[in-house]
Amino acid sequence: MSENPVKYFFAGGVGGVLTVLVGHPFDTVKVRLQTMSADKPLYTGTFDCFSKIVRNENIVGLYKGMGAPITGVAPIFALSFLGYGTGKKVLTNSNNDQLSPWQYFVAGSFSGVTTAAITAPGERIKCLLQVQHSDANKVYSGPVDVVKKLIKQHGVASVFKGLCATLLRDIPANGAYFVTYEMVKEFLANRTIASQSGAVSSESGAKPAVSMLSTIFAGGCAGIMYWVVGMPADVLKSRLQTAPEGTYPNGVRSVLAATLKKEGPGALYRGAVPVFLRAFPANAACFLGVEYTLSFLNKFS
């Protein structure tokens, strides 16, 4: 990837749009599973949830709440990759040596900080729309209606509910995300060089080209690792953001205590199946968009 943070900004926007288009149906299933009552569960699992949504709400039901992320995802991913590109630039020494894994992790973690103020309200809106199970029980007609009603009923701060939970998820998860992508990509590139038996000169100093398949695989692995690290905080965030006002007076701490007491640690990975099913294709699409956009931009610089 180019080291120019501005290019990362534009490339991240393209990657983000592709991520939402590919991954939103899985996200809807995840949120439904994460937020359903433990006493009277509506679904027995991922595929039951998926089939019931399609049967009762048509295929459109899988795309509920997509207006918020598709509108906000370009700036969110743009800022995320801008933060990552900036972090890499700050950590790169005067000799332009390749970064170590921990440096990639730190740069990735910084990207999580840069996006939280946009991500948290976007996901608050998305989750509230996703947990509406039918038109008969519809409280909100769309993203704008969610914002209007939240502000009217509970003030502006209500729109940002879940900000701390978002940071708890995104700082470590983004670090894991980017370091995984870079390490897997480097591993595959080195294997390609070895298999080509010197087709690429070791004296040239040029970084090996990354194939489309390598980008897809590295991006998919990065997506999986993001959720391995970030899933518990994401469950807490979804429950906090969709609960009635006053349900969890101490925020994330109250959600965590209530969840562990009532359902045990396993609940922190509820909804994991659709998350991992989504993670590989969605993030493979993201990094394909990023890499090809960067390649395109590099032709003009």
Buried (B, 14 or more C-beta within 10 A) or exposed (E): BBEBBEBBBBBBBBBBBBBBBBBBBBBBBBBBBBBBEEEEEEBEEBEBBBEBBBEEBEEEBBBBBBBBBBBBBBBBBBBBBBBBBBBBEEBBEEEEEEBEEEBBBBBBBBBBBBBBBBBBBBBBBBBBBBBBBEEEEEEBEBBEBBBEBBEEEEEEEBBBBBBBBBBBBBBBBBBBBBBBBBBBBBBBBEEBBEEEEEEBEEEEEEEBEBEEEBBBBBBBBBBBBBBBBBBBBBBBBBBBBBBEEEEBEEBBEBBBEBBEEEEEEEBBBBBBBBBBBBBBBBBBBBBBBBBBBBBEBEEEE
